[in-house]
């Protein structure tokens, strides 16, 4: 596998071409952003943790029947993935009220929701990733009804599997963001990453936040929280 030209640089990752047109190399950075890039910083070692955690969880989900873009971990920061066309929907699953959900709906943070919720945001930084529904997604041509149904099915499956996984690590999965992509044949697969950047993860006993909220809210101990969540994942085996 030959690392080719850089195709893209996002807030947390760089993407490179390879000598295989169907495969890309993703390289994870230590850069951290919040509030659609308004807050910027660095979390030492974050790229390594997010790369390894995301890869471990993608492989776990593959075994549970959720197709992903994961191919192979190359080193601590670089992973080979299937080339996908990202569906421009950020998919948010919530089990417990937190963050914007608490703010928008006046629900105290930490309140267990009566059922998991799913939200779509239009993946567009210039517009501030606005919340949209299925009808908006169809009207804007972002996805077909069949794709939306598939994404919802996989998202709730991911939730059930990861809730159980993290529970066994003494961690509560509060909410998380997913992204999906289309392979060259149109197949929908889970893409992007699953990490403390994209999930709210709280210690089941103490409620201590072990995710990017520590960076967002200037709580301190960000690196320690990322290392702790990685330690628990590795202890799970």
ZASEDREN-329744 format. One line per 10 residues: their letters; for each residue x, y, z of N, C-alpha, C. Coordinates in steps of 0.2 Angstrom, whole numbers. Example, Ala and Ser with C-alpha at 12.3 -4.5 7.8 and 13.67 -1.06 7.14 Angstrom:
as> 66 -28 39 62 -22 39 66 -16 39  64 -11 35 68 -5 36 64 0 39
// end
This chain:
xxxxxxxxxx> 4 -6 0 0 0 0 4 6 0  3 10 -5 7 17 -6 3 23 -4  6 27 1 2 33 3 3 38 -2  -2 41 -5 -2 45 -10 -3 52 -8  -6 56 -13 -7 64 -11 -13 65 -6  -12 70 -2 -17 72 3 -23 74 -1  -29 71 1 -35 73 -3 -39 78 1  -38 78 8 -43 82 12 -40 82 19  -41 88 22 -39 89 29 -45 92 33  -48 88 38 -53 90 42 -51 92 49
xxxxxxxxxx> -56 93 54 -54 95 60 -50 90 64  -51 84 63 -47 79 67 -43 74 63  -44 74 56 -40 69 52 -38 72 46  -33 68 43 -31 70 36 -33 63 32  -34 64 25 -36 58 21 -31 59 15  -28 53 14 -24 52 8 -26 47 3  -24 48 -3 -25 43 -8 -20 37 -7  -22 31 -10 -17 26 -10 -16 23 -17  -13 18 -18 -12 15 -25 -18 11 -27  -23 10 -23 -29 7 -24 -35 12 -24
xxxxxxxxxx> -38 13 -30 -43 18 -30 -49 17 -26  -50 11 -23 -55 10 -19 -54 10 -11  -47 12 -10 -45 12 -3 -42 19 -1  -43 22 5 -40 28 7 -36 27 13  -31 31 15 -28 31 21 -30 37 25  -32 36 31 -35 41 36 -29 42 42  -27 48 43 -22 49 48 -25 54 53  -25 51 59 -28 55 65 -23 60 68  -26 66 69 -22 72 72 -24 73 80  -20 76 83 -21 78 90 -25 85 91
xxxxxxxxxx> -26 88 85 -30 94 85 -37 93 88  -40 98 92 -46 97 94 -50 103 93  -57 103 91 -61 108 90 -68 107 93  -71 113 94 -78 112 97 -82 118 95  -88 118 95 -93 123 93 -92 125 86  -92 120 81 -91 121 74 -84 124 72  -79 123 76 -73 125 75 -71 132 78  -76 135 82 -74 141 85 -69 140 91  -69 135 94 -64 133 99 -59 128 97  -53 130 97 -47 126 95 -42 124 100
xxxxxxxxxx> -39 119 100 -34 117 104 -31 110 102  -27 107 107 -24 101 106 -25 97 112  -26 90 110 -26 85 116 -21 80 114  -15 80 118 -10 76 117 -11 69 117  -9 65 112 -11 58 111 -18 57 108  -22 61 107 -29 60 105 -29 56 99  -25 58 94 -25 55 87 -24 47 88  -19 45 92 -18 38 93 -24 35 96  -26 38 102 -32 35 105 -38 34 101  -40 39 97 -46 39 93 -45 34 87
xxxxxxxxxx> -39 34 84 -38 29 79 -39 22 82  -35 20 87 -36 13 90 -43 12 92  -46 16 96 -53 15 98 -58 14 93  -57 18 88 -62 18 82 -61 11 79  -55 9 77 -54 3 74 -56 -3 78  -55 -3 84 -57 -8 89 -65 -9 88  -68 -3 89 -76 -3 89 -79 -5 82  -75 -2 77 -78 -4 70 -77 -12 69  -72 -15 71 -71 -22 70 -76 -26 75  -78 -23 81 -83 -26 85 -90 -26 82
xxxxxxxxxx> -91 -20 79 -98 -19 76 -98 -23 69  -93 -24 66 -93 -29 60 -95 -36 62  -93 -38 67 -94 -45 70 -102 -45 72  -105 -39 74 -112 -39 76 -116 -38 70  -114 -37 64 -118 -37 58 -119 -30 55  -114 -25 58 -115 -18 55 -109 -17 50  -110 -16 44 -104 -15 39 -101 -9 40  -94 -8 40 -90 -2 41 -85 -1 35  -82 5 35 -77 6 30 -70 4 32  -69 1 38 -63 -1 41 -60 -7 37
xxxxxxxxxx> -53 -6 36 -50 -12 32 -44 -14 36  -39 -9 38 -33 -12 42 -30 -6 45  -28 -7 52 -24 -2 55 -17 -3 53  -14 3 50 -7 3 48 -2 4 53  -3 9 57 1 11 63 -3 15 68  0 18 73 -4 21 79 -9 26 76  -7 30 71 -11 35 69 -15 34 62  -13 29 58 -15 28 51 -19 22 50  -24 23 47 -29 17 46 -31 17 38  -31 11 35 -33 10 29 -41 9 29
xxxxxxxxxx> -45 13 25 -52 12 25 -54 11 17  -61 9 17 -64 9 10 -66 16 8  -65 17 2 -67 24 -1 -74 24 -1  -77 29 2 -84 30 2 -86 37 0  -92 38 -2 -95 45 -3 -99 46 3  -97 51 7 -101 52 14 -108 55 12  -113 52 16 -120 54 15 -119 60 20  -121 66 18 -121 72 21 -126 73 27  -126 68 31 -131 68 37 -126 66 43  -126 70 48 -124 68 55 -129 65 58
xxxxxxxxxx> -128 59 61 -133 55 64 -132 54 71  -136 57 75 -135 58 83 -140 53 86  -138 49 90 -142 44 94 -141 47 102  -147 47 105 -146 50 112 -150 45 117  -147 43 122 -150 39 127 -151 42 134  -147 48 135 -148 52 141 -148 59 139  -152 63 142 -151 70 140 -145 74 142  -142 77 137 -135 81 138 -134 86 132  -130 90 133 -128 95 128 -134 99 125  -134 99 118 -139 103 115 -146 101 116
xxxxxxxxxx> -147 94 117 -153 91 119 -156 94 125  -152 95 130 -154 98 137 -156 105 136  -152 108 132 -153 116 131 -159 117 127  -160 113 121 -166 115 117 -173 113 120  -173 107 124 -179 105 126 -180 106 133  -176 109 137 -177 111 144 -177 104 148  -173 99 146 -172 93 150 -166 93 154  -166 92 161 -160 92 165 -155 87 162  -148 89 161 -143 85 159 -143 79 164  -142 73 161 -142 67 165 -149 63 166
xxxxxxxxxx> -154 66 163 -161 63 163 -161 57 158  -163 51 160 -163 45 156 -169 46 151  -168 46 145 -174 47 140 -178 40 140  -185 41 139 -189 36 139 -188 31 133  -185 33 128 -183 29 122 -177 33 119  -173 29 116 -167 32 112 -170 36 107  -167 42 106 -169 46 100 -164 46 95  -166 48 89 -162 49 83 -163 56 80  -158 59 79 -158 66 75 -153 66 69  -155 70 64 -151 71 58 -149 78 58
xxxxxxxxxx> -143 79 57 -140 86 56 -138 86 48  -139 92 45 -136 93 38 -129 94 39  -125 90 36 -117 91 37 -115 96 33  -115 102 36 -113 108 32 -111 114 37  -104 114 38 -101 119 43 -103 126 42  -104 128 36 -106 135 34 -113 137 37  -117 132 37 -124 133 40 -125 131 47  -119 129 50 -119 127 57 -122 120 58  -122 115 53 -125 109 54 -132 109 57  -137 112 53 -144 112 56 -147 106 57
xxxxxxxxxx> -151 105 62 -156 99 62 -161 99 56  -161 93 54 -166 92 48 -170 85 50  -175 84 46 -179 78 47 -178 74 40  -182 68 40 -181 64 34 -184 68 28  -189 71 29 -192 75 23 -187 80 20  -184 84 24 -179 88 22 -173 85 18  -171 79 21 -166 75 18 -168 73 11  -174 71 10 -177 69 4 -177 74 -1  -180 80 1 -181 86 -3 -175 89 -5  -169 88 -1 -163 91 -3 -159 86 -7
xxxxxxxxxx> -161 80 -8 -157 75 -12 -151 72 -8  -151 73 -1 -146 70 2 -145 63 3  -151 60 3 -151 52 3 -158 50 1  -158 44 -1 -165 41 -3 -168 38 3  -175 37 2 -179 34 8 -176 27 10  -174 23 5 -171 17 7 -164 18 11  -160 23 9 -154 24 12 -155 27 19  -160 31 20 -162 34 27 -164 28 31  -168 23 29 -171 18 33 -165 13 35  -160 12 30 -154 8 32 -150 11 37
xxxxxxxxxx> -149 18 36 -145 22 41 -148 21 48  -155 22 48 -158 22 55 -157 15 58  -158 10 54 -158 3 56 -151 2 59  -146 4 56 -139 3 58 -137 7 64  -140 13 64 -138 18 70 -141 15 76  -147 12 76 -150 9 82 -147 3 84  -144 -1 79 -141 -7 81 -134 -5 84  -131 0 81 -124 2 84 -126 4 92  -131 8 93 -133 10 100 -133 4 104  -137 -1 102 -138 -7 107 -132 -10 108
xxxxxxxxxx> -128 -11 103 -121 -15 104 -116 -11 108  -116 -5 107 -111 -1 110 -113 1 118  -120 2 119 -122 2 125 -120 -4 130  -121 -10 127 -119 -16 131 -111 -16 132  -108 -15 126 -100 -15 127 -98 -10 132  -100 -4 132 -97 1 137 -100 -1 144  -106 -3 144 -108 -5 151 -103 -10 154  -101 -15 150 -96 -20 153 -90 -17 155  -88 -11 153 -82 -7 154 -83 -2 160  -89 -2 163 -91 3 168 -92 10 166
xxxxxxxxxx> -95 10 159 -96 17 156 -103 17 153  -106 23 154 -113 24 151 -112 28 145  -115 25 140 -115 28 133 -121 33 133  -120 39 134 -125 45 134 -128 46 127  -123 48 123 -126 50 116 -119 49 111  -120 49 105 -115 49 100 -117 51 93  -112 53 89 -113 55 82 -110 49 78  -114 48 72 -111 43 67 -112 47 60  -107 44 56 -108 46 49 -108 40 45  -111 40 39 -112 34 35 -110 36 28
xxxxxxxxxx> -107 31 24 -105 33 17 -108 27 12  -107 29 6 -109 24 0 -103 21 -3  -102 15 -3 -97 12 -7 -98 13 -14  -93 11 -19 -94 12 -26 -100 9 -29  -103 3 -26 -109 0 -28 -115 2 -25  -114 8 -20 -120 11 -17 -122 8 -10  -118 3 -8 -119 0 -2 -118 5 4  -122 5 9 -122 10 14 -117 6 20  -112 10 22 -108 7 27 -106 13 33  -105 11 39 -103 15 44 -96 18 42
xxxxxxxxxx> -95 24 43 -89 28 41 -87 32 47  -82 37 45 -79 42 50 -76 38 56  -78 40 62 -75 37 68 -80 36 74  -78 32 79 -81 31 85 -76 32 90  -76 38 94 -71 40 99 -74 44 104  -69 46 109 -72 51 114 -73 58 111  -71 59 104 -73 65 101 -80 65 99  -83 59 97 -89 58 94 -95 55 99  -93 53 105 -97 50 110 -97 54 116  -102 54 120 -102 56 127 -102 49 131
xxxxxxxxxx> -97 49 135 -95 43 139 -94 45 146  -99 42 151 -98 44 158 -97 38 162  -93 39 167 -91 33 172 -98 31 175  -100 25 175 -106 23 177 -107 24 184  -102 24 188 -103 25 196 -103 32 197  -98 36 195 -97 43 197 -100 48 193  -102 46 186 -104 51 181 -99 55 178  -93 54 180 -87 58 178 -87 57 170  -86 63 167 -86 63 160 -79 61 157  -79 56 152 -73 53 149 -73 55 142
xxxxxxxxxx> -74 61 140 -75 62 133 -73 70 131  -75 72 125 -73 79 123 -76 84 127  -82 83 130 -85 88 134 -80 91 139  -75 87 141 -70 90 146 -66 96 142  -65 95 136 -62 101 132 -67 106 130  -73 104 128 -78 109 127 -79 114 133  -80 111 138 -82 115 144 -76 117 149  -70 117 146 -64 119 150 -64 115 157  -65 109 157 -66 105 164 -59 103 166  -54 103 162 -47 100 163 -47 93 163
xxxxxxxxxx> -41 90 164 -40 83 164 -43 79 157  -42 83 152 -44 80 145 -40 74 143  -33 75 143 -29 69 141 -30 63 146  -31 64 152 -32 59 157 -38 55 156  -44 59 154 -50 56 152 -50 51 146  -46 54 141 -45 50 135 -41 44 136  -36 44 140 -32 38 142 -36 33 146  -40 36 151 -44 31 155 -49 27 151  -52 31 146 -57 27 142 -54 22 138  -48 24 135 -44 19 131 -42 13 136
xxxxxxx> -40 14 142 -38 9 146 -44 4 147  -49 7 148 -55 2 149 -57 -2 143  -56 1 137 -58 -2 131 -53 -8 131  -46 -7 132 -41 -12 131 -42 -17 136  -44 -16 142 -46 -20 148 -51 -25 146  -56 -23 142 -62 -27 140 -59 -32 135  -53 -31 132 -51 -37 128 -53 -36 121
// end
